[in-house]
Amino acid sequence: MTWNETAKNLPYGQTTRVPCPSCGEGTQTSAAIVNHNAKAYTIHCFACDYHDFESKGILSLEERKRIQDLNTEALRAVRDIKLPEDITYEPTEFSREARMWLFKGGLTPSVWKQYRIGYSKRLERVVLPVYDTNNTLIWFQCRAVLKGQSPKYLQPSRDRSNVLFTAGIATDRARAIVVEDIMSAIRVGEATTTELAVSLLGTKITEGQAAYLGQFERCTSWLDGDKAGRRGSNNIRKTLSLLTECDNIRTTEDPKFYSNKQIQEILA
C-alpha cells in the first residue's frame, strides 16, 4: 500500500507511521509520518527530510464539517456484522454520488438487486454485502462515495480470514479469477459464464482463502494495477503455487473498469 492510500484510509485528523518511500521502503523502519487533514494527505520523513502531499481540493467549511461528522459516525457505526439500519435497496433512494460510483464500475440497477447492493444515507456509503451458501450475512463493506470520506472502505472489526466474495457460475473447478474488490468480482463474474470470480476483500491472501482457492486446477490473480496490487499479486502467486497452478494478469486499469468484451479478451 502506498503512503497516499494509507493516508486516505486514516480517519480525519489522524496520523500514522510508514516506511519512507525515499529512504526506508522495504525495510523495517517507519520513520515517515502520514497525515490526513482537511486540505490534503501528507507525508514527512524525519530521517531524510522527504516530504510530499496530495491535495484534497477546496472544500467549504460546511462541507468539511459534514465530512468530519460522517467520518466520526462511520467509525461508530461498523463494528459487528450487521448492515446499517437505514439501508435501502431502492435505486431511486441512492444518492447521485452513489449511483455514479456504481455506474462507473459498470453495475446497473438490475445487478444491484441481484447482489443485494444497498445504500446508507446516514453513512453516505454504498453497502456491499457478502452472503454464504446458506444465505447468511457473513461480511459487508461500506464504500465511501464523497470526496474526503475516510476510510474508503468500512468493514466489521472481526476476523475475515475465511471470508471470500464470489460472483459468476463455475461449471467446474478448472479456474478461479482472483480479484481485489467486490465490484471487480461482480464485473468479472458477469463477463464470464464458465469461471468463478473471487474477491479477497483486499490485497492480502489468508490461509483460509488459500485453502479454498487451492481446490481449483488453476488460479489467475487480477488485482488493481497500483503498487499494492502488484505486491499482492506476487504474494498470491507465491502462496497458491504451493497448492495449484497460478498466474497473474496485470493491466493499467482495475478489472471493474473494462467492458465485458475486454474482460473476456483479457482472460482468454
N, C-alpha and C positions, 0 to 999 in steps of 0.2 A: 504494500500500500504506500503510495506517495505521501509526502508531507501534506499536500493540499487535501487529499482525501481524508487523512487523519484529522486535519483541522475542521473539515466540513462535517465530520461525524461527532465533533465535540459539541456539547451543549453551549448555548450562547454565553459568552463571558468566561469560559474556562480555558485552561492551558494544559499541556502535557508534554512530556519529553520524548524525543525520537532521535534516531541516528542522523547525523548531519549528512545531507546529500553531497556535500563537498569534501568533508574530511573523515566522516565516520560511517559511511554506508558499508554494510557487510561486516561491521564489527559489532562488539557487544556494548559499545559506549553509546550513550544517549545524551550528548552534550547540547543538542539543539532543543529549543522550546518553540512549540507551535501554539498559536493563539487564535481563538475565534472571537472577534469583536464586532461591533455594529457596522464598521465600514469595510473590513477586509479580513482575510485569513493571512496570518503572518508567521514567519519562522526566523529565529535568530540563534546562531551558534556561538556559544561563549568560548569555544576552543579556537576557532579560526576566524571568527567575526563574520561568517557568511550570513546574509540576510536576504529575504525575498518576501513578496506579498502578492496576493491575488485579490483584487478589488471586488467587492460585492455590488458595486454600483451605488447609486444615490437612493436612499430611502427617506421618506418623510419621517418626522417624529412620530406621527400616528402609526405609520407602517412599522417602524422599529418597535414601538410598544406592542403592537399586535403580534409581531413575530416573536418577541421575547415572551409574551404571555402564552403563545402556542407552544413554544419550546418547553416552558415550565410545565404546562399542562400535559404535554406528551410524556415527560419523564414520570409523572404521577400515574398516568393512565394505563401504561402497559407493563404489567408485572406478571400476571397469570395468563394462562392460555384461555382467554375469554375475549370474544370480539367486543368492540366498543358498543355501548348500549344504544347509541344513536345511529348505528349502521343502517344504511338504506341501500337497496338493490335496484331502485328505480332510476334509470338513466337520466330522466329529466330533473332529478333532485341532486345530481352530481354538479359540483361547481364547474365553471368554464375551464379552469386550470386542470381539474381532474380529468375532464373529458379530453382536453387537448393532449395531456400526457398519455392517456390510453390510446387515442387515435394515432399519436406519433409513433407508438410502438406497434401499430398495425392491428390493434384489437377493436373489433366492432361490438356494439351492444349485445348482439347475439352471443358472442364469445364471453362477454362479461357475465351473462346469465348462465352460460354453460359451466363456467368455473366459479360461479358464485362470488364474483368480484364486487365489492361494495365500496361505500364512501362514508366517511365520518365528517360531518360539518364541524363538530366540536373540535376535532383534531386537524381539520383541513388536510386529510390524507386519504389516499386510495387504500382500501383494505384488501389484501391478497391472502385468502385462507388456504390452509393445507389440510386435507382430509385423508384418513386412511381407507383401506378397502371396506371397512365396516361403516363408513360414512361418519366417523367420529372426528371432530376437530382436534388435530394434534399440534398445529402450529399456525402462525399467521405473521404477516408483515404489514406494517402501515407505511406507505411510501409518501414522502413529502411531495407537494406539488407547487408550493410557493417559494419564491426566492428568499433565501435567508433562513429557511427552516432547517433545523438540525436536531438529531442526526437525520441523514437521508432516509434510512430505514429504521423503524421502530419494531422491536420484536420482544417476545417474553423473555424474562430473565430466568430461563430454565435451560437444562441440558438438551441439546439438539443433536447429539452425536449419532442418533439413529433416525433422524428425520430427513426425508427427501420429498421433493415435489416432482411428480411425474405427469407427463402430458403425451397424448398420442396413443396409438394402439400397436403393440408389438405382436406381430404374427408368430414370432418365435423369439428366442434369446440370442439371435445372431449378433446384433449390435445395439449398444446404447449410446446416445449422444449426450454427453455430459456438459451442461452449461452452468453459468453462474447464478442467474436470477430467474425468478418465476416467469416474468414476461417473456424472456428468451425461450424458456422451455415451452411455453404455450405456442409461441410463434413457430418453433421448430416442429412441435407436435402437430400443428395444423398443416404444415407444409409437407410432411412425410406421412405415408399411410402404412409403412411397414416397420418403422423403428420407433423406439421409445425415447423421448427426450426427458432427461433427468436433471433437475436443478439441485445444486449443493447448498443453495441459500447463502452463497458466499464463495470465496475462492479457495478455502481450505477444506480438504477432504478428511473425514474422520475414519476411524477403524470400522465403525458400524456401516458407514456409507460404502466403504471399500469392500466390505464383505458382501453387500447386496450387489454391487456392480461386478464383482468377481464371478458372478453366476453367468454373465454374458460371454459369448465367444470372443467378442471384441468391444472395446470402448473407445470412442473418439471424443476427446475433450475439445470444446469450442468456447473458451472463455473470452471475456472482453479483451480488446487489443491493447489495454494500458499495461503499465509495468506490473501492477499487482496481478492482472490476469495472466501475463506471461509467466510470472513466477509460480502462480497457482497451477498452470498447465504443466509445467515441468515437474512439480511435486506430485501431481496426479499421475503422470506417466511413470514416475519412479515407484509410486505406491502400487498402482494397478498392474504394472509389468510383472510383478511377482505372482499375480493371480490369473491374468489373462492377457491377450494381445491388446496393446494400447497405442494410440497415435494421437497427434494434436492437429487441430486446424487453427490457423492464425489469419485473421482478417483485420482490416483497418477499422471496421465498424462492429458494434455489438451484433449478435445474431438477430435480435429483435428488429433491427433497422433494415433488414433485407426483405425483398419480396419473396413470396412462395417459390417462384421460379428460380430466383437467385439462390435460395436456401437449398433447393433440390440440386442445382448445379454444383454448389459448393460441397455438398455431401456425397455427390456421385463418385 
